[in-house]
Amino acid sequence: MRRLIRFALWGLALAVVAAGAGVAYLMTAFPDVPPAEAVTIEATPERLARGEYLARHVTGCVFCHAQRDWTRYGAPVTPGTEGAGGEFFGEPGTALQLWAPNITPARLREWTDGEIIRAMTTGVSRDGTALFPIMPYLKYGGLAREDVAAVVAYIRSLPARSHETRSRELGFPLPLIVRTIPQPAALRDAIPPATDRVAYGEYLVNAAACADCHTPQDDQGQPLPGMDFAGGFELWLEGGGRQKVANITPDATTGIGSWTEEQFVDKFKSFEGVEPRTLVGAERLENTHMPWLAYSGMTREDLSAIYAYLRTVKPVVNRIK
């Protein structure tokens, strides 16, 4: 009996040592990305204009890193909070609670341009912290270098807003898993030509991280194979409601296969310049995470390119209620 107890204690001790070694390895070997580049971005008028277009209407920097008014349809950005952070992501009371950080010069003033680029495109902050991938750095790592420079230049131009945001709360083992996700960026040398509508549309879909919301995931947060853009991913809504994201594959019955290009573009542009209505009572449970108000500012040409690309993805039958 004593021998069995001794063996059990030795086994437990070995398991503890192995677990400790595994944690130590994860803490020292990851995140595994190159150091920040020594680069200084010149804020030319052209770069600032492109950066504003991307950050406000494509990549989502301004409306994610802000505070949004969930009492109104589409949750518009509360004026004066652009870039200041504070928006909640996750689900209250769970192991995943995140608040978008402040990205105005009030917080990033001491950051180098290279450090901002590294955080945006590889998912590693200035202090070496791995960012949670709700920040779509895996997508931004495939942008063109010039577009990344444009976004950084524009972010630098935002008014400095002194706003402290809450630190993230991740239950174990998420802090360890998150460290393994960042990877080196694979920035493009050039933006695909707009004349190649499918390639350019794919580029914009990647920049807007459309697949991150429109692709269903398993219990581990991994995209379900063969279900790209098929919808069904469930998002928590402030007020207690839940939203299942739409199927945007070209399936004719459950996706957008029956939509014409004009209908697709007009759907987005119908929100342009519109004052979002106030939702009352139970209406708040029918709000949406889809940032119609921001995406409505995309040009009709860019929206048409997105449509052209989505027509090329595999149609998936997946009816979303």
CORVENZI-V116299 format. One record per pair of residues at least 24 apart in sequence whose C-alpha atoms are under 6 Angstrom apart, sorted by the first residue. I is the first residue (numbers start at 0). J is the second residue. Records with the same first field share a line. If there is no record, write none. Layout:
I = J / J
This chain:
29 = 178 / 179
30 = 178 / 179
32 = 182 / 183
35 = 113 / 114 / 117
36 = 113
37 = 113
38 = 113
39 = 112
42 = 152
46 = 149
47 = 149 / 153
49 = 149
50 = 149 / 150 / 153
51 = 153
56 = 293 / 294 / 296 / 297
57 = 207
58 = 206 / 207
64 = 99
70 = 277 / 278
71 = 275 / 276 / 277 / 278
72 = 275 / 276 / 286
73 = 287
83 = 160
85 = 164
94 = 169 / 170
95 = 169
96 = 167 / 168
97 = 167
100 = 164
103 = 157 / 159
104 = 155 / 159
105 = 159 / 160 / 161
120 = 184
121 = 181 / 182 / 183 / 184
122 = 181
129 = 178
138 = 205
140 = 184 / 185 / 186
141 = 185 / 186
142 = 186 / 187
143 = 186 / 187 / 188 / 189 / 190
144 = 186 / 187
196 = 304
197 = 307 / 308
200 = 304 / 305 / 308
201 = 308
213 = 244
229 = 315
240 = 284
248 = 314
249 = 310 / 314
250 = 314 / 315
253 = 316 / 317 / 318
264 = 302
267 = 295
268 = 295
270 = 295
271 = 295
